[in-house]
Amino acid sequence: MPELRKDPIIGRWVIIATDRAKRPSDFVRKQEDKPAGFCPFCYGNEDKTPPEVMAYRESGTKPNQTGWWLRVVPNKFPALKIEGDLDRRGEGIYDLMNGIGAHEVIIETPDHNATMADYEEKQVEEILWSYRERMLELSKDRRFEYMMLFKNQGREAGASLDHPHSQLIAIPTVPKRVREEMDGGKAYYDFRERCVFCDMIKQELATKSRIVMENDKFVAFEPFASRFPFETWILPKRHETHFEKIQKADTGDLARILKGTLRKLRNCLDNPPYNFMVHTTPVTEGELPHYHWHIEITPKLTKVAGFEWGTGFYINPTPPEDAAAFLRENGIESVESPPIRRHA
């Protein structure tokens, strides 16, 4: 059973994932009974994953068989286990609890070689909607306080399998990084009686110097104090606190700006590995006037080393104004990529 342990100095929780110690460093290469290049997420290999918990598939096709264009399955090597009780306890000055949570994989497409920058906008919309559906379902479990939705694109960004996928981990506590954002937003709101995220959006739209893309409902920009070169945030222009409450009418604009931003990053930066994370309000909180859900995209272009780890300062060699101008002026072809096949 994995454990969640709390750092008594700064209040950060760490997952001690004992079960993942058994995980092969490379799942594909370690499977001696599988042919080279085997991928458990590919079309036709449905029996090589845990049973699906949700899928978008052709009418008349059965679960865990072909006919799908999006599948959600439990992670075969989960960071946290869904079975059991939290059993919050202490050992002297230390706080810990059982590593209870849900860890799911959203297999975005049957096409092994596609990327989100290639997808049709409708396909991105469906992926976003699947995120929403799974977050709403898992939020019914009262053990969970937060839903961390993320995507690792490329081995350098932490992806252990190349097949396009995202991940969702439901956890029984609010991550320190998100709590810091919420606390900072609350302090700003208490002082100015306005949402700091809404004020950021207004200022960025007014100055334009760090804007990458925008449409009617969403904006993508390089943060003023970007930690990494080409770090990009996407936010709804309207004040919204919970990603999982997004409306169907808004997913088209979000799909358009997410795909467009990822395509610009891919084409301008030679297809870099990247992470994207959705920061949203905890499921245990109602509507908040001081917090605003957003997507953070961080291309892996520099390495975090001793100074950054030791101080918490980040050294970014590319001013966000330069990065935004470069992305604005480049990166979108005049002709759309061909549609991605839904299955082979």
C-alpha positions as CSV (number, residue, x, y, z in Angstrom):
1,M,0.0,0.0,0.0
2,P,1.4,3.4,-1.0
3,E,1.5,6.1,1.7
4,L,1.0,9.9,1.7
5,R,3.5,11.6,4.1
6,K,3.5,15.2,5.1
7,D,6.6,17.3,5.3
8,P,6.3,18.9,8.8
9,I,8.3,22.0,7.8
10,I,6.5,23.3,4.7
11,G,3.4,21.2,4.7
12,R,4.0,19.4,1.4
13,W,2.6,16.0,0.9
14,V,4.7,13.3,-0.8
15,I,3.5,10.0,-2.2
16,I,5.7,7.0,-1.2
17,A,4.7,4.8,-4.1
18,T,6.0,1.4,-2.9
19,D,4.0,-0.5,-5.5
20,R,5.5,1.5,-8.4
21,A,9.0,0.2,-7.3
22,K,8.0,-3.0,-9.1
23,R,7.3,-1.1,-12.3
24,P,9.7,-1.8,-15.1
25,S,11.6,1.3,-16.2
26,D,10.4,0.7,-19.7
27,F,7.2,-1.3,-19.8
28,V,7.5,-2.2,-23.5
29,R,11.1,-3.4,-23.6
30,K,10.8,-5.5,-20.4
31,Q,7.9,-7.6,-21.7
32,E,9.9,-10.5,-23.2
33,D,6.7,-12.2,-24.4
34,K,5.7,-9.3,-26.5
35,P,7.1,-8.3,-29.9
36,A,9.3,-5.3,-30.2
37,G,7.3,-2.1,-30.4
38,F,4.3,-3.5,-28.6
39,C,2.0,-0.9,-27.2
40,P,-0.9,-1.8,-24.8
41,F,-2.8,1.4,-25.7
42,C,-3.0,0.6,-29.5
43,Y,-6.1,-0.5,-31.3
44,G,-6.6,-4.2,-30.9
45,N,-4.8,-4.5,-27.6
46,E,-7.7,-3.7,-25.4
47,D,-7.2,-6.9,-23.4
48,K,-3.7,-5.7,-22.4
49,T,-5.0,-2.8,-20.2
50,P,-7.2,-2.9,-17.1
51,P,-10.9,-2.9,-18.0
52,E,-12.1,0.4,-19.3
53,V,-14.2,2.7,-17.0
54,M,-15.4,4.8,-19.9
55,A,-15.1,4.9,-23.7
56,Y,-16.4,6.7,-26.7
57,R,-17.0,4.0,-29.2
58,E,-19.1,3.0,-32.3
59,S,-22.7,2.0,-31.6
60,G,-23.0,-1.7,-31.1
61,T,-19.4,-2.4,-30.1
62,K,-18.7,-4.0,-26.7
63,P,-16.5,-2.6,-23.9
64,N,-12.8,-3.7,-23.9
65,Q,-13.0,-4.5,-27.6
66,T,-12.3,-2.6,-30.8
67,G,-14.7,0.1,-32.0
68,W,-13.5,2.9,-29.7
69,W,-11.9,6.3,-30.5
70,L,-11.3,7.2,-26.9
71,R,-10.8,5.0,-23.8
72,V,-10.3,5.6,-20.1
73,V,-8.7,2.8,-18.1
74,P,-7.2,2.6,-14.6
75,N,-3.4,3.0,-14.6
76,K,-1.8,-0.4,-14.5
77,F,0.9,1.0,-12.2
78,P,-1.1,3.5,-10.1
79,A,0.6,6.0,-7.9
80,L,-2.3,5.6,-5.4
81,K,-4.8,2.8,-4.7
82,I,-8.5,3.3,-4.9
83,E,-9.3,0.5,-2.4
84,G,-9.2,1.1,1.3
85,D,-9.6,3.8,4.0
86,L,-7.4,6.9,4.4
87,D,-6.5,6.0,8.0
88,R,-5.0,9.4,8.9
89,R,-2.5,9.0,11.7
90,G,0.7,10.3,13.2
91,E,4.1,8.9,14.1
92,G,5.6,11.3,16.6
93,I,5.7,14.7,14.8
94,Y,4.9,13.2,11.4
95,D,1.5,13.0,9.7
96,L,0.7,10.3,7.2
97,M,-2.2,8.4,5.7
98,N,-2.8,5.5,3.3
99,G,-2.1,6.2,-0.3
100,I,-5.7,6.2,-1.4
101,G,-6.7,7.8,-4.7
102,A,-7.7,7.0,-8.2
103,H,-5.2,7.0,-11.1
104,E,-6.7,6.8,-14.6
105,V,-5.3,7.0,-18.1
106,I,-7.2,8.8,-20.9
107,I,-6.2,7.1,-24.2
108,E,-6.9,9.9,-26.5
109,T,-6.8,8.2,-29.9
110,P,-6.2,4.8,-31.6
111,D,-3.5,6.5,-33.7
112,H,-0.1,5.7,-32.0
113,N,1.8,8.4,-33.8
114,A,-0.6,11.3,-33.4
115,T,-0.2,14.3,-31.1
116,M,-2.8,16.7,-29.8
117,A,-1.4,19.3,-32.1
118,D,-2.6,17.1,-35.0
119,Y,-6.1,16.3,-33.9
120,E,-9.2,17.6,-35.4
121,E,-10.8,20.2,-33.2
122,K,-13.8,17.9,-32.6
123,Q,-11.4,15.2,-31.3
124,V,-9.9,17.7,-28.8
125,E,-13.4,18.7,-27.7
126,E,-14.2,15.1,-27.0
127,I,-11.0,14.6,-25.0
128,L,-11.8,17.7,-22.9
129,W,-15.3,16.4,-22.4
130,S,-14.0,13.0,-21.2
131,Y,-11.8,14.9,-18.7
132,R,-15.0,16.6,-17.4
133,E,-16.9,13.4,-17.2
134,R,-14.3,11.5,-15.3
135,M,-13.6,14.4,-12.9
136,L,-17.4,14.7,-12.1
137,E,-17.6,10.9,-11.5
138,L,-14.6,10.7,-9.2
139,S,-15.6,13.8,-7.3
140,K,-18.6,11.8,-5.9
141,D,-16.1,9.8,-3.8
142,R,-15.9,11.8,-0.5
143,R,-12.4,10.5,0.2
144,F,-11.0,12.8,-2.6
145,E,-10.4,16.5,-2.3
146,Y,-8.6,17.3,-5.6
147,M,-8.4,16.2,-9.2
148,M,-5.1,16.6,-10.9
149,L,-5.4,16.3,-14.7
150,F,-2.1,16.4,-16.7
151,K,-0.4,15.3,-19.8
152,N,3.2,14.2,-20.3
153,Q,4.2,14.5,-23.9
154,G,7.6,12.9,-24.7
155,R,10.0,10.7,-22.6
156,E,11.8,13.8,-21.3
157,A,8.5,15.1,-19.9
158,G,7.9,11.8,-18.0
159,A,5.8,9.8,-20.5
160,S,6.6,6.1,-20.2
161,L,4.6,5.1,-23.2
162,D,4.6,7.1,-26.5
163,H,1.0,6.5,-27.4
164,P,-1.0,9.7,-26.9
165,H,-2.6,9.8,-23.5
166,S,-3.4,12.0,-20.6
167,Q,-3.8,11.1,-16.9
168,L,-6.1,12.0,-14.0
169,I,-5.2,11.4,-10.4
170,A,-7.8,12.0,-7.6
171,I,-6.1,12.7,-4.3
172,P,-7.3,13.1,-0.7
173,T,-5.6,16.4,-0.2
174,V,-5.0,19.7,-2.0
175,P,-1.5,20.0,-3.6
176,K,0.8,22.6,-2.0
177,R,1.3,24.3,-5.4
178,V,-2.5,24.7,-5.9
179,R,-3.0,25.8,-2.2
180,E,-0.3,28.5,-2.7
181,E,-2.2,29.8,-5.7
182,M,-5.5,29.8,-3.8
183,D,-3.9,31.5,-0.8
184,G,-2.3,34.2,-3.0
185,G,-5.6,34.7,-4.8
186,K,-7.4,35.1,-1.5
187,A,-4.8,37.6,-0.2
188,Y,-5.2,39.7,-3.4
189,Y,-9.0,39.5,-3.2
190,D,-9.0,40.6,0.4
191,F,-6.9,43.6,-0.4
192,R,-8.5,44.7,-3.7
193,E,-11.8,42.9,-3.8
194,R,-11.0,41.5,-7.2
195,C,-9.8,38.2,-8.6
196,V,-6.1,38.4,-9.4
197,F,-6.5,36.0,-12.4
198,C,-9.2,38.2,-13.9
199,D,-7.0,41.3,-13.4
200,M,-4.1,39.4,-15.1
201,I,-6.4,38.6,-18.1
202,K,-7.5,42.2,-18.4
203,Q,-4.0,43.6,-18.3
204,E,-2.6,41.0,-20.7
205,L,-5.4,41.7,-23.2
206,A,-4.8,45.5,-22.8
207,T,-1.0,45.4,-23.4
208,K,-1.0,42.4,-25.9
209,S,2.8,42.0,-25.4
210,R,2.5,38.5,-23.9
211,I,-0.6,37.2,-25.7
212,V,-0.1,34.1,-27.8
213,M,-3.7,33.5,-29.0
214,E,-7.2,34.4,-28.0
215,N,-10.8,33.8,-29.1
216,D,-14.2,34.8,-27.7
217,K,-14.0,32.8,-24.5
218,F,-10.3,31.9,-23.8
219,V,-6.9,33.5,-23.9
220,A,-3.4,32.0,-24.0
221,F,-0.4,34.1,-22.8
222,E,3.1,33.9,-21.5
223,P,3.0,34.7,-17.7
224,F,4.8,37.9,-16.7
225,A,7.0,35.9,-14.3
226,S,7.4,32.8,-16.5
227,R,9.4,30.1,-14.8
228,F,10.4,28.4,-18.1
229,P,11.0,29.5,-21.7
230,F,7.7,29.5,-23.6
231,E,5.6,28.6,-20.5
232,T,2.1,29.3,-21.6
233,W,-1.2,29.6,-19.6
234,I,-4.7,29.2,-21.0
235,L,-7.6,30.8,-19.0
236,P,-11.3,31.3,-19.6
237,K,-11.9,35.1,-20.0
238,R,-15.0,34.7,-17.8
239,H,-14.4,34.1,-14.1
240,E,-14.7,30.3,-13.7
241,T,-13.5,28.3,-10.7
242,H,-14.0,24.6,-11.6
243,F,-12.8,23.1,-14.9
244,E,-15.2,20.2,-14.5
245,K,-18.2,22.6,-14.7
246,I,-17.2,23.7,-18.3
247,Q,-20.2,23.9,-20.6
248,K,-20.5,22.0,-23.8
249,A,-20.8,25.3,-25.7
250,D,-17.4,26.4,-24.5
251,T,-15.4,23.3,-25.3
252,G,-15.1,24.3,-29.0
253,D,-13.3,27.5,-28.2
254,L,-11.1,25.8,-25.6
255,A,-10.2,23.0,-28.0
256,R,-9.4,25.5,-30.7
257,I,-7.0,27.5,-28.5
258,L,-5.4,24.4,-26.9
259,K,-4.7,22.8,-30.2
260,G,-3.5,26.1,-31.7
261,T,-1.1,26.7,-28.8
262,L,0.3,23.2,-28.9
263,R,0.7,23.4,-32.7
264,K,2.6,26.7,-32.4
265,L,4.9,25.2,-29.7
266,R,5.5,22.1,-31.9
267,N,6.2,24.0,-35.1
268,C,8.2,26.8,-33.6
269,L,10.3,24.7,-31.2
270,D,10.8,21.5,-33.2
271,N,8.3,19.4,-31.4
272,P,9.5,19.8,-27.8
273,P,8.5,17.5,-25.0
274,Y,6.1,19.2,-22.6
275,N,3.8,18.9,-19.7
276,F,0.4,20.4,-19.3
277,M,-1.5,20.6,-16.1
278,V,-5.1,21.7,-15.3
279,H,-5.2,23.7,-12.0
280,T,-8.8,23.8,-10.7
281,T,-10.6,24.5,-7.5
282,P,-10.8,21.5,-5.1
283,V,-14.0,19.5,-5.4
284,T,-14.7,20.1,-1.7
285,E,-14.9,23.9,-2.4
286,G,-17.8,25.8,-3.9
287,E,-17.6,28.8,-6.2
288,L,-14.7,31.1,-5.1
289,P,-14.4,34.8,-6.0
290,H,-10.6,34.6,-5.8
291,Y,-9.6,31.5,-7.8
292,H,-9.8,30.8,-11.6
293,W,-9.1,27.5,-13.2
294,H,-6.4,27.4,-15.9
295,I,-4.1,25.2,-18.0
296,E,-0.3,25.5,-17.6
297,I,1.8,24.3,-20.5
298,T,5.6,23.9,-19.8
299,P,7.9,22.8,-22.7
300,K,11.0,21.0,-21.6
301,L,13.7,23.3,-23.0
302,T,15.9,23.9,-20.0
303,K,16.9,21.8,-17.0
304,V,16.1,22.6,-13.4
305,A,19.4,22.3,-11.5
306,G,20.9,23.0,-8.1
307,F,20.2,26.7,-7.8
308,E,16.5,26.2,-8.7
309,W,16.1,23.2,-6.3
310,G,18.0,25.0,-3.5
311,T,16.2,28.3,-3.7
312,G,12.9,27.9,-5.5
313,F,14.0,30.6,-7.9
314,Y,13.8,29.7,-11.6
315,I,16.2,31.1,-14.2
316,N,14.4,31.7,-17.5
317,P,16.7,32.8,-20.3
318,T,13.8,33.9,-22.7
319,P,11.7,36.9,-21.8
320,P,8.0,36.0,-22.0
321,E,7.5,39.0,-24.3
322,D,10.0,37.6,-26.8
323,A,8.5,34.1,-26.5
324,A,5.0,35.4,-27.1
325,A,6.0,37.5,-30.1
326,F,7.8,34.5,-31.6
327,L,4.7,32.2,-31.1
328,R,2.3,34.8,-32.4
329,E,4.1,35.4,-35.6
330,N,4.9,31.7,-36.4
331,G,3.8,28.2,-35.9
332,I,0.4,27.8,-37.6
333,E,0.4,26.4,-41.1
334,S,-2.1,27.9,-43.6
335,V,-3.4,24.4,-44.3
336,E,-4.8,22.2,-41.6
337,S,-3.2,18.8,-40.9
338,P,-5.1,15.8,-42.4
339,P,-7.7,14.2,-40.1
340,I,-6.5,11.6,-37.7
341,R,-7.8,8.1,-38.2
342,R,-10.1,7.0,-35.4
343,H,-8.9,3.4,-35.7
344,A,-6.8,1.3,-38.0
